[in-house]
Amino acid sequence: MTATRGHRTLTARWVFPVAGPPLARGVVTVEGDRIAAVEPHGARTADEDLGNVAIVPGLVNAHTHLDLSGARGLIPPTDPDHFTDWLRGVIAYRRTRTPEQVQADIRAGLAECLRFGTTLIGDIASEGASWDAVAAAPTRAVVFWELIGLSEERFQAATEQAVFTAGLRWRVLTDSGAVPRETWRFAFSPHAPYSVNHSKALELARRGFTAVHLAESPGELELLATKTGPFVEFLEDLGVWNPEAITAKLTDFLVSHKNDTPQPLFVHCNYLPPDAPFKPHQTVVYCPRTHGAFLHPPHPFREFLKRGVRVCLGTDSLASNPDLDILAEARFVHARHPDVPGEPLLKMITLAGAEALGFAAEAGSLEVGKSADLVAVPLPDRDAADPHELLFADHPGDRRTMFRGEWRV
């Protein structure tokens, strides 16, 4: 449920526009579903003082798997060298779920995302299963239809099914008028280099907006370099091992994209070299707590940021993470990497994610003309030289979220 829209001016202890520096006691004016002004203290009288909170843009979770939300605590992450054991657990879990259970899991995960202040989600879904639930929810979203298939025939069949089914769902949802077209999009996710036919996946990626899991484990690197290692046994046990499908090097997944290709997302990238040849329109999606749970070596995201590579954050799924709180991901990074300034860290869960998912014109920052998507985050009762320190301090309290000018209640 949501509260009624209208004209109102809000103030709080801190306002973080992201498009500019933090404003102490700043004011945000909302007109209908749009931001009408973001101004310093005293520019106008506020209708409502939200108190000791930070007003930040709606949060962006650029990578999750809502259909795995029933797996919380059931599939403990392994060490990096036994990643395929964890994958076996995920596959076994999926085989136990009925379609009705999957939909219940999606709704539960989605509700958790919204409760934590997420207003834009990038969800990778098996057979696009989250489409209906996400499209009807008070959030923006990109649903990436997960594609798997090492043989050319299987991958092509999966792609054709996705295009056909998505087209039907798009017409049903938009023709009814019940779901705003501007809040959700459809895209593809060729799952990973160990699970897709390389030539077909790269061909698809050159044509459209995609997300791919890349450089997630040492075994993946070994598979691409020598066609040996734990993934061979894993794929043989599944009855799908096809060495002829493994034709690309790791960096081929980066350089195959032309500059005018709709922006691709590369998820995890735990083992990419710091000098990986990224292009300006490409994005790394780093999932900090999942990365930590698998005991991977330090992630190269800091080197990527220094080079100007776009980096945003995701929660991954509840099969590897304790919750779907994207702000908790940023707080995890802040606690373990205090050298990372607060300004780019906040951007990683707001504007960078909106840019990566193609919604930067509407979301990701508090700017005049953008959608009125914002979150009031409780702050600790102390001072700090940098207000970002307050925002990224672990602190309890319910968040209050506005989406398209309406408070979620």
BAGUBA-11483 format. One line per field, with one value per residue (C-alpha): residue in three letters; x, y, z. Coordinates in steps of 0.1 Angstrom, whole numbers, always signed. Layout:
<pts>
resn: c(ALA; ...)
u: c(X; ...)
v: c(Y; ...)
w: c(Z; ...)
</pts>
This chain:
<pts>
resn: c(MET; THR; ALA; THR; ARG; GLY; HIS; ARG; THR; LEU; THR; ALA; ARG; TRP; VAL; PHE; PRO; VAL; ALA; GLY; PRO; PRO; LEU; ALA; ARG; GLY; VAL; VAL; THR; VAL; GLU; GLY; ASP; ARG; ILE; ALA; ALA; VAL; GLU; PRO; HIS; GLY; ALA; ARG; THR; ALA; ASP; GLU; ASP; LEU; GLY; ASN; VAL; ALA; ILE; VAL; PRO; GLY; LEU; VAL; ASN; ALA; HIS; THR; HIS; LEU; ASP; LEU; SER; GLY; ALA; ARG; GLY; LEU; ILE; PRO; PRO; THR; ASP; PRO; ASP; HIS; PHE; THR; ASP; TRP; LEU; ARG; GLY; VAL; ILE; ALA; TYR; ARG; ARG; THR; ARG; THR; PRO; GLU; GLN; VAL; GLN; ALA; ASP; ILE; ARG; ALA; GLY; LEU; ALA; GLU; CYS; LEU; ARG; PHE; GLY; THR; THR; LEU; ILE; GLY; ASP; ILE; ALA; SER; GLU; GLY; ALA; SER; TRP; ASP; ALA; VAL; ALA; ALA; ALA; PRO; THR; ARG; ALA; VAL; VAL; PHE; TRP; GLU; LEU; ILE; GLY; LEU; SER; GLU; GLU; ARG; PHE; GLN; ALA; ALA; THR; GLU; GLN; ALA; VAL; PHE; THR; ALA; GLY; LEU; ARG; TRP; ARG; VAL; LEU; THR; ASP; SER; GLY; ALA; VAL; PRO; ARG; GLU; THR; TRP; ARG; PHE; ALA; PHE; SER; PRO; HIS; ALA; PRO; TYR; SER; VAL; ASN; HIS; SER; LYS; ALA; LEU; GLU; LEU; ALA; ARG; ARG; GLY; PHE; THR; ALA; VAL; HIS; LEU; ALA; GLU; SER; PRO; GLY; GLU; LEU; GLU; LEU; LEU; ALA; THR; LYS; THR; GLY; PRO; PHE; VAL; GLU; PHE; LEU; GLU; ASP; LEU; GLY; VAL; TRP; ASN; PRO; GLU; ALA; ILE; THR; ALA; LYS; LEU; THR; ASP; PHE; LEU; VAL; SER; HIS; LYS; ASN; ASP; THR; PRO; GLN; PRO; LEU; PHE; VAL; HIS; CYS; ASN; TYR; LEU; PRO; PRO; ASP; ALA; PRO; PHE; LYS; PRO; HIS; GLN; THR; VAL; VAL; TYR; CYS; PRO; ARG; THR; HIS; GLY; ALA; PHE; LEU; HIS; PRO; PRO; HIS; PRO; PHE; ARG; GLU; PHE; LEU; LYS; ARG; GLY; VAL; ARG; VAL; CYS; LEU; GLY; THR; ASP; SER; LEU; ALA; SER; ASN; PRO; ASP; LEU; ASP; ILE; LEU; ALA; GLU; ALA; ARG; PHE; VAL; HIS; ALA; ARG; HIS; PRO; ASP; VAL; PRO; GLY; GLU; PRO; LEU; LEU; LYS; MET; ILE; THR; LEU; ALA; GLY; ALA; GLU; ALA; LEU; GLY; PHE; ALA; ALA; GLU; ALA; GLY; SER; LEU; GLU; VAL; GLY; LYS; SER; ALA; ASP; LEU; VAL; ALA; VAL; PRO; LEU; PRO; ASP; ARG; ASP; ALA; ALA; ASP; PRO; HIS; GLU; LEU; LEU; PHE; ALA; ASP; HIS; PRO; GLY; ASP; ARG; ARG; THR; MET; PHE; ARG; GLY; GLU; TRP; ARG; VAL)
u: c(+0; +11; +2; -14; +8; +9; +31; +54; +88; +108; +139; +161; +194; +212; +202; +225; +216; +245; +245; +261; +276; +256; +233; +230; +193; +187; +152; +137; +105; +82; +55; +33; +57; +87; +114; +108; +138; +168; +181; +202; +188; +167; +159; +122; +101; +96; +62; +77; +109; +119; +143; +176; +177; +195; +174; +191; +180; +160; +185; +195; +202; +218; +220; +199; +181; +147; +137; +162; +148; +136; +172; +183; +208; +202; +233; +263; +290; +322; +358; +367; +382; +349; +325; +310; +299; +279; +264; +254; +235; +217; +207; +195; +175; +159; +147; +127; +106; +72; +62; +39; +68; +91; +65; +61; +99; +100; +73; +91; +124; +108; +91; +124; +141; +113; +114; +151; +145; +152; +134; +153; +162; +182; +169; +182; +154; +152; +126; +118; +99; +99; +84; +48; +56; +82; +62; +33; +53; +60; +96; +115; +132; +150; +142; +171; +158; +185; +198; +216; +229; +263; +251; +242; +208; +199; +210; +192; +160; +162; +166; +137; +115; +125; +117; +83; +72; +84; +66; +33; +38; +47; +15; -7; +8; +10; -23; -42; -28; -23; +15; +34; +56; +83; +91; +103; +123; +132; +167; +188; +214; +236; +244; +281; +311; +308; +270; +265; +277; +303; +297; +259; +262; +286; +265; +235; +255; +266; +229; +214; +214; +228; +241; +266; +283; +321; +353; +334; +357; +392; +377; +360; +394; +409; +381; +385; +423; +427; +393; +402; +394; +364; +339; +346; +335; +306; +293; +300; +279; +250; +254; +261; +299; +306; +343; +335; +313; +342; +359; +364; +391; +380; +386; +367; +335; +346; +361; +333; +310; +311; +308; +273; +261; +234; +254; +264; +267; +294; +285; +310; +343; +361; +391; +393; +428; +428; +437; +408; +399; +366; +348; +330; +295; +303; +296; +310; +284; +302; +284; +305; +290; +287; +323; +333; +312; +331; +365; +376; +408; +403; +381; +397; +368; +391; +414; +384; +371; +405; +405; +370; +352; +316; +311; +278; +267; +243; +232; +232; +207; +197; +215; +247; +237; +220; +195; +187; +197; +218; +227; +242; +264; +278; +282; +301; +325; +329; +338; +364; +378; +378; +400; +371; +355; +318; +308; +317; +304; +270; +270; +276; +241; +223; +234; +259; +233; +207; +231; +240; +203; +194; +173; +196; +173; +146; +164; +197; +200; +179; +177; +150; +128; +137; +112; +106; +123; +140; +147; +148; +176; +179; +212; +232; +230; +265; +286; +311; +334; +321; +283; +289; +303; +269; +251; +274; +275; +255; +225; +190; +157; +130; +136; +108; +107; +90; +85; +72; +61; +42; +53; +53; +33)
v: c(+0; +36; +70; +97; +119; +156; +187; +185; +197; +174; +180; +158; +159; +151; +150; +131; +140; +119; +144; +169; +171; +162; +190; +195; +200; +202; +203; +182; +193; +168; +177; +148; +120; +142; +160; +197; +210; +199; +229; +238; +245; +277; +278; +271; +260; +222; +207; +177; +172; +135; +140; +122; +104; +107; +113; +93; +83; +51; +22; +0; -37; -44; -82; -107; -140; -136; -172; -185; -166; -198; -211; -188; -208; -241; -241; -229; -213; -233; -222; -210; -243; -262; -238; -265; -283; -252; -252; -288; -278; -250; -274; -299; -273; -260; -295; -296; -265; -265; -236; -224; -225; -206; -178; -176; -174; -146; -126; -130; -119; -90; -79; -80; -59; -33; -32; -23; +7; -8; +11; -5; -42; -62; -98; -128; -153; -189; -188; -152; -165; -132; -112; -109; -103; -77; -59; -54; -43; -6; -7; -4; -35; -52; -89; -108; -141; -167; -187; -219; -244; -255; -269; -245; -261; -259; -223; -212; -230; -213; -179; -184; -195; -165; -141; -157; -159; -125; -110; -126; -114; -79; -76; -90; -66; -35; -38; -42; -8; -21; -19; +13; +5; +29; +10; -23; -39; -73; -85; -116; -133; -159; -174; -180; -191; -226; -230; -214; -220; -193; -184; -181; -162; -137; -133; -125; -101; -81; -75; -65; -57; -87; -97; -125; -141; -138; -148; -160; -188; -202; -233; -211; -196; -231; -243; -214; -216; -254; -271; -289; -287; -291; -278; -307; -333; -311; -308; -345; -355; -333; -350; -317; -315; -301; -290; -277; -250; -236; -214; -180; -166; -147; -113; -122; -117; -80; -71; -87; -58; -28; +7; +11; -22; -17; -18; -52; -61; -84; -100; -109; -106; -119; -131; -105; -89; -53; -42; -60; -42; -26; -1; +30; +15; -17; -24; -46; -57; -66; -87; -80; -103; -132; -126; -127; -158; -178; -166; -152; -131; -93; -81; -58; -32; -5; -8; -7; +25; +42; +34; +49; +16; +17; -5; -11; -35; -64; -87; -119; -144; -158; -190; -172; -140; -134; -109; -87; -53; -35; -8; -36; -45; -10; -10; -43; -26; +4; -16; -37; -11; +23; +37; +38; +73; +75; +94; +67; +40; +57; +60; +23; +16; +44; +62; +37; +9; +31; +38; +1; -9; +19; +40; +69; +94; +85; +72; +70; +106; +134; +158; +181; +163; +128; +104; +111; +79; +83; +66; +80; +60; +64; +78; +73; +100; +113; +136; +128; +150; +132; +125; +94; +79; +82; +67; +37; +30; -1; +14; -1; +15; +11; +29; +48; +47; +69; +56; +78; +104; +80; +67; +29; +18)
w: c(+0; -6; +8; -13; -36; -33; -30; +1; +12; +34; +56; +77; +95; +62; +26; +2; -34; -48; -78; -54; -19; +13; +26; +64; +71; +34; +19; -9; -25; -42; -67; -77; -86; -94; -75; -78; -58; -38; -18; +13; +47; +48; +11; +20; +49; +52; +56; +74; +94; +93; +121; +127; +93; +61; +29; +1; -34; -37; -33; -63; -60; -93; -89; -71; -77; -61; -70; -45; -16; +1; +4; +32; +54; +35; +12; +31; +9; +4; +0; -36; -47; -39; -56; -78; -46; -37; -73; -68; -37; -56; -83; -58; -40; -72; -80; -47; -54; -70; -93; -65; -40; -64; -67; -29; -26; -52; -34; -1; -15; -33; -1; +17; -9; -7; +31; +30; +7; -27; -55; -85; -88; -113; -110; -128; -130; -142; -171; -162; -132; -113; -142; -130; -93; -100; -127; -103; -73; -64; -77; -109; -122; -150; -152; -168; -182; -173; -203; -200; -226; -237; -270; -297; -300; -264; -260; -291; -280; -246; -262; -286; -257; -237; -265; -272; -236; -227; -256; -244; -209; -220; -240; -212; -186; -206; -225; -192; -181; -146; -148; -158; -188; -176; -144; -157; -185; -199; -207; -211; -188; -205; -172; -170; -192; -178; -186; -220; -256; -260; -296; -292; -259; -273; -304; -282; -260; -290; -299; -266; -229; -209; -176; -172; -142; -149; -132; -102; -91; -98; -114; -140; -150; -152; -174; -199; -200; -203; -204; -172; -135; -112; -137; -161; -135; -125; -161; -168; -138; -152; -186; -204; -208; -242; -247; -282; -266; -246; -272; -256; -232; -201; -216; -248; -228; -223; -256; -277; -269; -292; -277; -291; -276; -248; -216; -204; -167; -155; -122; -94; -113; -83; -103; -131; -134; -122; -158; -174; -206; -196; -219; -205; -210; -192; -155; -127; -102; -70; -43; -12; +15; -9; -20; +17; +25; -2; +13; -20; -21; -20; -48; -74; -72; -58; -88; -111; -94; -97; -135; -138; -144; -133; -102; -85; -58; -56; -28; -49; -35; -1; -11; -3; +17; +50; +36; +6; +22; -4; +22; +44; +14; +14; +51; +48; +23; +45; +75; +57; +33; +52; +24; +1; +4; +13; -18; -44; -21; -19; -57; -60; -44; -62; -94; -106; -104; -121; -149; -152; -154; -179; -155; -148; -164; -138; -107; -88; -75; -61; -90; -103; -128; -117; -101; -64; -52; -18; +14; +50; +68; +106; +118; +150; +176; +173; +150; +123; +102; +71; +72; +51; +83; +99; +69; +67; +105; +114; +130; +137; +128; +102; +69; +52; +14; -11; -46; -74; -49; -26; +7; +9; +40)
</pts>
